[in-house]
Amino acid sequence: MIHKRFKSSRRLIRTEQGLSIIEVMAAGTILAIIAVGAASFVPTAFKANKKSRDLTASTQVMNQVMEQLNSIDFKNATPYPFASEPVYTTANPQAVINTTTLNASNPVTVCLERVSGSTTCAPGKTLSFPLKIPLNNMNYRVDLIVYKGKHAYLAELPERISQTFALAGLPTVFQTGIESLSEFLVPPAQAAGCAVAATPTSAEVGTAVTFTGVNTYNPEGNVRWTFQDSPATQTTVATPPFAASKTWGAAGTYNVTMEAIKSNGTSPINCSGSPVTVNVTNPAPVDFTVLPGLTSYTGVTFNFSVNTTQCPLCTAQNTTWDMPGCTPSTGTGLTTFCSYSSPGSRNVYIKRNGISVGSKTLTVNSANVQIVTPVLTTHGVGQTVSFAATCSSCGSNPLYEWNFGDGNSQTGQTATHAYSTTGSPTASVTLRDGSVTPNVTIGTASLPLTIISGTSAFVNVTPASGVAGPVSNPSTTNFTFQTGSTGFGGAPNNPTNAPVTYSIWYGDGNATNAAADDSTQDTNPTDLTFPVFNHKYTDCGNYTATVKAEVGSTVQTGTTSVNLSSVALITASATTVQAGNSVTFTGSTVGNGSTNTYNWTFNDDSSTQTGPSVSHTFSSSGVFTVGMNVTGGCAPSATSQIVVTADPNSIASNQHYMKKIIVKVSPWSNSPPGSHDYLGSAVFMKADNDD
């Protein structure tokens, strides 16, 4: 474009007649200025366009560094003094050098050229990164990143280089030409009659501020406001008072520019008092009230409120709440509420105009309430039943309230009650927090009961289901059988309180008409404590356990069900293997009997196999889930994950090692630059067979 103007100026001198000496000298001076070239002319223009100046400077800096780095050998692109580099794996290209995270006080040195036949760097052939390069009265920082790997993987490695500059970032003069030489060389003057009127110089994040101006310079035109931000925003206003509002979302110092725009399309003119510098700060912290307090329990409603004393700028319209993990999780207005279903440390945030202005941390406990007695759930009419409850994480003053399900209640951690009629009542205990007012409910527990008349025998098993296996195996479930009875203590069935005999058949041994698997005597039949038996099952299946209580001629039986499952196991000869190599899988079961058929799938579209031990070859890399289903017994199943790495004979593995070298330029700083600080970058590859 400069060349074009130069030619036009020469034609002007040749064709115009009668030019004065002064005019000729002026024209000659202009041509001389242009002839000096970009070295003096372009920087003058760039004073009005920082982005273009940075682009030119970063390009010059990169060229200067690249001239030195371009000749570096593959083996030298590593920290000096030389040391062992990371071992390459196809799945993880290694960063050999990365100075973008380093302070300038902790540089990495690179050797550009070695002394022939040695590991010593030639004199004067080192560079230390971050590298400081001065240019045009400014210092620039050059960072170096070197990745090592195979080409197929390095080519896809993200560079994360911000493409800040494009043609649109260049001054208008380089896109459309120079409207006038004076406009290019001389900064535009401020427009008379156009001025900023209302000039707020401070603002709060999230709060709108309004700017106004006067414009007698071009009443027929518009006023344009430009607000510095990321990205910048513009507002064009056509009528007085030429007001525009702006809300900033982050703290910082921002410039606001007011320009007059004529209707004839000429370039905008800066108005008096423009730009305005605005200091945007974060809102002052806001306090709020939490009831019943910062510590409470799951299921308890937390109430949050803020008043105008705590937050003068808060209103029902601009105040919102974030309560992660709570139900509901958000709220609007000066008050809100929620409750938590799980314990833990929870944060609550209050926001004004979408900006967080305060927070508090709550401690949510879980009141684990349990009824521990009675163990048995069947009792006789008139029999005194003892109740007791326990609670963990229940605070310093837990209050227990019992409801026996028949209209009667008591308070206290323990209680006793005798039921007067048969039925199926549910006894429950409610726990309240006695340390706060009101005493909020923090937990409950319940126990269904059966109340009968006459005599009975019964048995409860814990747990109701488990895993079968060898008795000596600690993983085999050890079942507890709690026996019980009613009417076997005292008159009329046992007036002398003779010992009661309890016998049990587990269902996997003798029949109930044969000798019992186990038996014992209860020598105190009136104390409401009964014998307990334990048993392990070797084979899976469903079993019925039977208990019999007898004293004299009084005999009663009770039963319970037990469900047993089996376990399938997979043993692999390797959990990580290269594609093309074989893996052997061996199956086994515990508690499933001896007649088993093993069926295998490999999750790679291959056919299935059958047998207790099989071998399989994976042809491609990936993570595969091998499945085994057992036919027989209780039909257990199992899975195992196998990691298959790339075939060493693949294309990528046969490629040469390479290094991806990235040079990044930013304004000088001792600390690591931010992601938006970089002005430009350059990338090239070096192979290990470079000469």
Secondary structure, DSSP 8 states (H G I E B T S, - for coil): -HHHHHHHHHHHHHH--S--HHHHHHHHHHHHHHHT-HHHHHHHHHTT-HHHHHHHHHHHHHHHHHHHHTT--GGGSSBSS-------BTTB-EEEEEGGGS-TTS-EEEES-B-TTSSSB-TT-EEEESEEEEETTEEEEEEEEEEEEEHHHHTTS---------GGGS-THHHH--S-HHHHHS----EEEEEEEE---EEETT--EEEEEEE-S-TTSEEEEEE-SSS-EEEEE-STT--EEE--SS-EEEEEEEEEE-TT----EEEET-SEEEEEE-------EEES-SEEETT-EEEEE--TTT-TT--TTTEEEE-TTEES-EEESSEEEEEESS-EEEEEEEEETTEEEEEEEEEEE--EEEEEE-S--EEETT-EEEEEEEEES--SSEEEEEE-SSS-EEESSEEEEE-SS-B--EEEEEEEETTSSS--EEEEEEEE-EEESS-EEEEEEESSEEE---TT-TTS--EEEEEEEES-SBTTTBTT---EEEEEE-SSSS-TTS--SEEEEES-TTSS---EEEE--SS-EEEEEEEEEEETTEEEEEEEEEEEE-EEEEEES-SEEETT-EEEEEEEEESS-S--EEEEE-SSS---EESSEEEEE--S-EEEEEEEEEESTT--EEEEEEEEE--TTSHHHHS-EEEEEEEEEEE--SS---TT---EEEEEEEETT--
